[in-house]
């Protein structure tokens, strides 16, 4: 319950900042979406967004971070502890860095994936976080003894150190039980039928599900899972979820799979209506809309009984750390109107990329045939960052990062004027945008293509690759 001594958003005294940061002292907003954001409004299906990031640190990870460190202090785990260490490249690291000092711990170290975006590294630097770069994926495997998760755990036995362990610490989901779920329940007086949650470390899902199922087992919990070969920060694919040590499968009623385009487009729609949410919020929103569309008969039963249906999706953070990503995943400037149902059908997103009838692309099979026959002059340009290129790339390809190519495209086009250029990226989103831009710029007079499906589709087909991680071209 909110501290009654705190009112009118004034936080006084030496503990004023901590009282302001403390998530137990705030109800984050719950906002109903208007018809412009709710395609099912006329069907008396109400959709609310729980802006869980709308707290002092602008991210939902403040809640489990606070609860984990609070619980550790109450259990006397932090006596004589002077340093915390955690495997995190983002919001958990930010939150623990700020919170730790208010619990008497002045030093915090984060173990960070080398794949973390430059923008996030800058935030780490901005907050004064000491971090160690690790050669591993952003979602480390808890079962790997060499992963950052287990390296951090090993410090629990070292004098003066402690690791809270967000991946297996029950206080992670308990924070959502006592704060996120309890608040949402009270804000709608318990009148909730469906809750949609994106799955990352799964603490939010478990805490919310356990709270609501303890009270009303009829509440439907929708777990939203990232489609393979799609990038959405903070959430996982089904394979990556297998690595999570919490038994998250027991806490959901339905699984919905969502990709990156839907997530960013729906997030953009919410942003332009005044809700400054991030891609993981668009992700949970897309999962909810898909569930409604695919299970309308279930909602019809609820509506016939009550006269309406109340749905909630959880918004974990704001778009601010991911501004550059929006321009990489979707063509932000060209989007005028965003039709919600078109996004779900992936019509709009494909029109954004394929709006040029003269676009040029090659399938993976076509490119493999070209490379095998060696009868035509092609140059393969991989526009991903150097780390992804070094991990795995198509043999013979050059690495010119997207931003560099965009800045100096006239130089590159002149250099390769006697060859056909094939651009390659992760999934074909950025490469397709670049090809469309250049074809418009030069009125389709250049020979430039993009690889459909990008390196991900090429990898799925197990076609020749080389690099630090894989050597499949033998």
C-alpha positions in Angstrom: 0.0 0.0 0.0 1.2 3.5 -0.8 2.8 5.3 2.2 0.1 7.7 3.5 2.8 10.1 4.6 3.7 10.7 1.0 1.1 12.8 -0.8 1.0 15.3 -3.6 4.2 13.8 -5.0 6.5 15.6 -2.4 9.3 13.5 -1.0 11.1 15.2 1.9 14.2 14.7 4.0 17.3 12.5 3.6 15.3 9.6 2.4 13.3 11.7 -0.1 15.0 10.2 -3.2 14.6 6.7 -2.0 10.9 7.3 -1.1 10.5 8.6 -4.7 12.2 5.5 -6.2 10.5 3.0 -4.0 7.9 1.2 -6.2 5.8 0.4 -3.1 5.0 4.2 -2.9 3.4 4.5 -6.3 0.6 3.1 -8.4 1.8 3.1 -12.0 -1.0 4.2 -14.4 -3.6 1.8 -15.9 -4.9 3.5 -19.1 -7.9 2.4 -21.2 -7.3 2.5 -24.9 -9.8 4.4 -27.1 -11.4 3.0 -30.3 -8.5 4.3 -32.4 -6.2 1.9 -30.6 -8.8 -0.9 -29.9 -10.2 -2.6 -33.1 -12.6 -4.6 -30.8 -14.1 -1.7 -28.9 -17.5 -1.9 -30.7 -17.6 -5.6 -29.5 -17.5 -4.3 -25.9 -14.0 -5.6 -25.4 -12.1 -3.1 -23.3 -8.3 -3.0 -23.5 -6.1 -1.4 -20.7 -2.4 -0.9 -20.7 -0.6 -1.2 -17.4 2.3 1.3 -17.7 4.6 -0.5 -15.3 7.6 1.5 -16.5 6.0 4.7 -15.4 8.1 4.8 -12.2 11.2 6.7 -11.1 13.6 4.6 -13.2 11.4 4.3 -16.3 11.4 0.5 -16.4 9.5 -2.5 -15.0 12.7 -4.1 -13.7 12.8 -1.6 -10.9 10.1 -3.8 -9.2 11.8 -7.2 -9.1 15.2 -5.5 -8.5 13.7 -3.7 -5.4 12.0 -6.8 -4.1 15.1 -9.0 -4.5 17.4 -6.6 -2.7 14.8 -5.9 0.0 14.2 -9.6 0.6 18.0 -10.3 0.7 18.3 -7.5 3.3 15.4 -8.9 5.4 17.0 -12.4 5.3 20.4 -10.9 6.4 22.1 -12.1 3.2 23.6 -8.6 2.8 25.4 -8.3 6.1 29.0 -7.2 5.4 28.3 -7.2 1.6 30.1 -4.4 -0.1 29.7 -5.4 -3.8 26.8 -6.7 -5.8 27.3 -8.5 -9.2 24.6 -9.4 -11.7 24.4 -10.7 -15.2 22.5 -7.9 -17.0 23.0 -5.6 -19.9 20.0 -3.4 -19.3 17.2 -2.4 -17.0 18.0 -4.8 -14.1 21.6 -3.5 -14.1 20.3 0.1 -14.1 17.9 -0.5 -11.3 20.3 -2.4 -9.1 23.0 0.2 -9.5 20.7 2.9 -8.2 18.9 0.8 -5.5 22.0 -0.8 -4.0 23.4 2.5 -2.5 20.1 3.0 -0.6 20.6 -0.5 0.9 24.1 0.4 2.0 26.0 -1.2 -0.9 28.2 1.3 -2.8 29.6 -1.0 -5.5 27.8 -2.7 -8.3 29.3 -4.6 -11.3 27.3 -5.9 -14.3 28.4 -8.7 -16.6 27.4 -7.6 -20.0 27.0 -9.4 -23.4 29.4 -8.1 -26.1 26.3 -8.0 -28.3 24.6 -5.3 -26.3 23.7 -2.2 -28.4 26.0 0.8 -28.2 23.1 2.9 -26.8 22.7 0.6 -23.8 26.4 0.7 -23.2 26.2 4.5 -23.1 23.4 4.3 -20.5 25.7 2.0 -18.4 28.4 4.6 -18.7 26.0 7.4 -17.9 24.9 5.7 -14.7 28.5 5.1 -13.7 28.1 1.3 -13.8 31.2 -0.8 -13.8 30.8 -3.6 -16.3 32.7 -6.5 -17.8 32.1 -7.5 -21.4 31.5 -11.2 -21.9 31.7 -13.1 -25.2 28.2 -14.5 -25.1 24.7 -13.9 -26.3 22.4 -11.3 -24.7 20.3 -14.1 -23.3 22.9 -16.2 -21.5 22.2 -19.9 -20.8 21.7 -20.6 -17.1 22.7 -24.2 -17.7 26.1 -23.2 -19.0 28.6 -23.2 -16.1 30.7 -20.6 -18.0 27.8 -18.2 -18.6 27.6 -14.8 -16.9 24.7 -16.1 -14.8 26.8 -18.8 -13.2 30.0 -16.6 -13.0 27.9 -14.1 -11.0 26.5 -16.9 -8.8 30.0 -18.0 -7.9 30.5 -14.7 -6.1 27.8 -15.6 -3.5 30.5 -17.5 -1.7 33.1 -14.7 -1.8 33.5 -12.5 1.2 32.1 -9.0 0.7 30.2 -10.0 -2.5 26.6 -11.1 -3.3 24.7 -12.0 -6.4 20.9 -11.6 -6.3 20.4 -13.8 -9.3 17.4 -12.6 -11.3 17.1 -15.8 -13.3 16.3 -18.1 -10.3 15.5 -15.9 -7.4 11.8 -16.3 -6.4 11.9 -12.7 -5.1 11.9 -11.7 -8.8 8.4 -12.8 -9.4 7.3 -12.1 -5.8 7.9 -8.4 -6.5 5.3 -8.6 -9.4 3.0 -10.6 -7.1 3.0 -7.9 -4.4 3.2 -4.8 -6.6 2.4 -5.2 -10.3 -0.5 -7.8 -10.0 -1.9 -6.3 -6.7 -2.0 -2.8 -8.2 -3.7 -3.9 -11.4 -6.3 -5.9 -9.4 -7.1 -3.0 -7.2 -7.2 -0.5 -10.0 -10.0 -2.4 -11.7 -11.5 -3.7 -8.5 -10.7 -7.2 -9.6 -12.8 -6.9 -12.8 -10.2 -8.4 -15.2 -10.7 -11.2 -17.7 -7.5 -11.5 -19.7 -3.9 -10.4 -19.1 -1.2 -10.4 -21.8 2.4 -10.6 -20.7 5.6 -10.8 -22.8 8.0 -13.6 -21.7 11.6 -12.7 -20.9 12.9 -14.0 -17.6 9.2 -14.7 -16.9 9.1 -13.1 -13.4 6.3 -10.7 -14.5 4.2 -13.6 -15.9 4.6 -15.8 -12.8 3.9 -13.0 -10.3 0.8 -11.8 -12.1 -0.5 -15.3 -12.8 0.0 -16.6 -9.3 -1.7 -13.6 -7.8 -4.8 -13.7 -10.1 -5.1 -17.5 -10.1 -5.0 -17.4 -6.2 -8.1 -15.2 -6.4 -9.9 -16.2 -9.6 -8.9 -19.1 -11.7 -11.1 -17.9 -14.5 -8.7 -15.1 -15.4 -7.0 -16.0 -18.7 -3.2 -15.5 -18.8 -1.7 -15.0 -22.2 2.1 -15.5 -22.5 3.6 -13.8 -25.6 6.7 -15.5 -27.1 9.1 -14.0 -29.6 9.1 -15.7 -33.0 12.4 -17.2 -34.0 14.7 -15.0 -36.1 13.0 -11.9 -34.9 14.5 -9.2 -32.6 12.5 -7.6 -29.8 14.4 -6.4 -26.7 13.6 -8.0 -23.4 11.7 -11.1 -24.6 12.7 -14.6 -25.7 12.0 -17.2 -28.3 10.7 -20.6 -27.3 14.2 -22.1 -27.5 15.6 -19.4 -25.2 12.7 -19.8 -22.8 13.8 -23.4 -22.4 16.9 -22.0 -20.6 14.8 -20.1 -18.0 14.9 -21.9 -14.7 11.5 -20.7 -13.5 8.7 -23.1 -14.3 6.9 -20.5 -16.4 4.9 -23.1 -18.4 2.7 -23.8 -15.4 1.5 -20.2 -15.2 0.0 -19.4 -18.6 -3.2 -20.5 -20.3 -2.3 -19.6 -23.9 0.9 -19.1 -25.9 0.9 -16.4 -28.7 3.9 -15.9 -31.0 4.8 -12.4 -32.2 7.5 -11.0 -34.5 9.5 -7.8 -34.5 7.6 -5.9 -37.2 4.3 -6.2 -35.4 5.9 -5.2 -32.1 7.6 -2.0 -33.4 4.6 -1.0 -35.5 2.1 -1.4 -32.7 4.5 0.4 -30.3 4.7 3.2 -32.9 0.9 3.4 -33.0 0.8 3.8 -29.2 3.6 6.4 -29.2 1.8 8.5 -31.8 -1.3 8.5 -29.6 0.6 9.8 -26.6 1.7 6.6 -24.8 5.5 6.6 -24.9 6.0 2.8 -24.7 8.8 0.6 -26.1 8.8 -2.3 -28.5 8.2 -4.9 -25.8 5.0 -3.1 -25.0 3.9 -3.3 -28.7 4.9 -7.0 -28.4 2.5 -7.7 -25.5 -0.2 -5.6 -27.2 0.2 -7.6 -30.4 -0.1 -10.8 -28.5 -3.3 -9.7 -26.9 -4.8 -8.6 -30.2 -3.9 -11.9 -31.8 -5.4 -13.8 -28.9 -8.7 -11.9 -29.2 -8.8 -12.4 -32.9 -8.1 -16.1 -32.8 -10.2 -16.9 -29.7 -13.2 -14.6 -30.2 -15.7 -17.3 -29.2 -14.1 -17.5 -25.7 -14.5 -13.7 -25.3 -18.0 -13.9 -26.6 -19.0 -16.2 -23.7 -17.5 -13.8 -21.2 -19.2 -10.8 -22.8 -22.6 -12.5 -22.9 -22.3 -13.2 -19.2 -21.0 -9.8 -18.1 -21.9 -7.5 -21.0 -18.2 -6.6 -21.7 -14.7 -8.0 -21.5 -11.8 -6.3 -19.7 -8.3 -7.0 -21.0 -4.9 -5.8 -19.8 -1.5 -5.9 -21.3 1.8 -5.1 -19.5 4.0 -2.3 -20.7 7.6 -2.9 -19.4 9.5 0.1 -20.6 9.6 3.3 -22.7 10.9 3.6 -26.3 13.7 6.0 -25.4 16.6 3.4 -25.3 15.5 2.0 -28.6 15.0 5.0 -30.9 17.6 3.9 -33.4 16.1 0.4 -33.6 12.8 1.8 -34.8 14.5 3.2 -37.9 16.2 -0.1 -38.5 13.2 -2.4 -38.2 10.5 -0.2 -39.8 10.4 2.7 -42.2 9.2 5.2 -39.6 9.2 8.3 -41.9 7.0 6.7 -44.5 4.3 5.5 -42.1 1.3 7.8 -42.2 -1.6 5.7 -41.0 -1.3 2.4 -39.0 -4.2 0.0 -39.3 -4.1 -2.4 -36.3 -5.7 -5.3 -37.9 -3.5 -4.9 -41.0 -0.5 -5.2 -38.8 -1.8 -8.4 -37.3 -2.2 -9.8 -40.8 1.3 -8.5 -41.6 -0.1 -6.6 -44.6 1.0 -3.2 -43.7 4.5 -4.2 -42.7 5.1 -5.9 -45.9 3.7 -3.0 -47.9 6.1 -0.7 -46.1 9.0 -2.7 -47.4 7.5 -3.9 -50.7 5.9 -0.6 -51.7 8.2 -0.4 -54.7 6.9 -2.7 -57.4 10.4 -2.7 -59.0 12.2 -3.8 -55.9 14.9 -6.4 -56.5 15.6 -9.3 -54.2 17.1 -12.8 -54.4 16.0 -15.9 -52.4 18.6 -17.9 -50.6 18.3 -20.7 -53.2 18.9 -18.2 -56.0 22.0 -16.8 -54.3 23.4 -20.2 -53.6 23.0 -21.1 -57.3 24.8 -17.9 -58.3 27.6 -18.5 -55.9 27.9 -22.1 -57.0 27.9 -21.4 -60.8 30.2 -18.3 -60.5 29.0 -17.1 -64.0 27.9 -13.6 -63.0 29.7 -10.7 -61.3 28.2 -10.1 -57.9 29.5 -8.5 -54.8 28.0 -9.5 -51.5 27.9 -6.7 -48.9 26.9 -7.6 -45.3 25.5 -4.4 -43.7 25.4 -5.9 -40.1 27.7 -4.7 -37.4 31.2 -6.1 -37.3 30.5 -8.4 -34.3 27.6 -10.2 -36.0 29.7 -10.4 -39.2 32.6 -11.9 -37.4 30.3 -14.5 -35.7 29.0 -15.8 -39.0 28.8 -14.6 -42.6 28.4 -15.8 -46.2 31.9 -16.7 -47.6 33.3 -14.0 -49.8 31.1 -11.2 -48.5 32.3 -7.8 -47.5 31.3 -6.0 -44.2 30.2 -2.4 -44.6 27.9 -1.4 -41.8 24.4 0.0 -42.6 25.2 3.5 -41.3 28.4 3.7 -43.3 26.8 2.4 -46.5 24.0 5.0 -46.1 26.5 7.9 -45.5 28.7 7.0 -48.5 26.5 5.1 -50.8 27.6 7.1 -53.9 31.2 6.1 -53.3 30.3 2.4 -52.9 28.0 2.4 -56.0 30.8 4.0 -58.0 33.3 1.5 -56.7 31.1 -1.5 -57.6 29.5 0.0 -60.7 30.5 -3.0 -62.9 29.1 -5.5 -60.5 25.6 -6.4 -59.2 25.4 -5.6 -55.5 23.6 -7.9 -53.0 22.9 -6.5 -49.6 22.6 -8.8 -46.6 21.4 -8.1 -43.1 19.9 -10.2 -40.3 16.3 -10.7 -41.6 16.2 -8.5 -44.8 14.4 -5.6 -43.1 17.3 -3.1 -43.2 18.7 -4.4 -46.5 15.2 -4.1 -48.2 14.7 -0.6 -46.9 18.2 0.4 -48.3 17.5 -1.2 -51.7 14.2 0.5 -52.0 15.7 3.9 -51.0 18.5 3.5 -53.5 16.2 2.4 -56.3 14.0 5.5 -55.7 17.1 7.7 -55.5 18.5 6.5 -58.8 15.2 5.8 -60.5 15.8 2.0 -60.7 19.0 2.5 -62.8 21.3 0.6 -60.5 21.7 -3.2 -60.1 21.3 -3.7 -56.4 19.5 -6.6 -54.6 18.7 -7.7 -51.1 18.8 -11.3 -49.8 15.3 -12.4 -48.8 15.3 -13.5 -45.2 18.8 -12.3 -44.7 21.5 -14.3 -42.9 18.9 -15.9 -40.7 17.1 -17.6 -43.5 20.5 -18.6 -45.0 21.4 -20.1 -41.7 18.2 -22.0 -41.3 18.9 -23.6 -44.7 22.3 -24.5 -43.4 24.0 -22.9 -46.4 27.7 -22.1 -46.3 28.8 -19.8 -43.6 32.1 -19.0 -41.9 33.2 -17.0 -38.9 34.1 -17.3 -35.2 30.9 -19.2 -34.2 30.3 -21.4 -37.3 32.4 -23.0 -40.0 29.8 -24.7 -42.2 31.4 -24.1 -45.6 33.5 -27.2 -45.7 
